[in-house]
Amino acid sequence: MEKKDNLASLEACILPLGYKSLNNRVYSLEIGQRIIEQINEKREVFGTIGVARDVSQLDLSEISHVAKHPFIKEGKVFCEINVLDTPKGRKLKEMLKTVVFRVSGTGEVDGSGKITNYNLVSIDAINIDGAFQEREGKNVQTKSKTREQQSL
């Protein structure tokens, strides 16, 4: 993907590690490293605004951005996010101050919320305006829950 195709570029946290997320999932350092390996194998991972109803496949008309160059810093997985010049990418560019980026995929969850056998499908932009927010590894509740809580 050439730089001229991007509307915006930023570095974003895509996965906090080691604590219970808003959807009661716990992503270990091992799972974080596996997600990094999966992104590096693909070279880049597409994403949408919101969480797809069927996380096993992406609707290409919904693609808004691409994530690449993952790394771990301060107990979180980060990526470079490039907002694409697509209809949904143009919408995302206007929403950047009100979204967080999170992984979406399939895996197994044990009784304590620990994730195993995770397979990354996408890295999605989740609207936090008027919903649950995560700040510096702490959960902050505002008005309502998002669909992010229903995905892995």
Summary of the structure (lengths in Angstrom):
residues: 152
radius of gyration: 14.4
end to end distance: 27.7
largest distance: 46.0
contacts: 463
relative contact order: 0.24
helix: 24%
strand: 47%
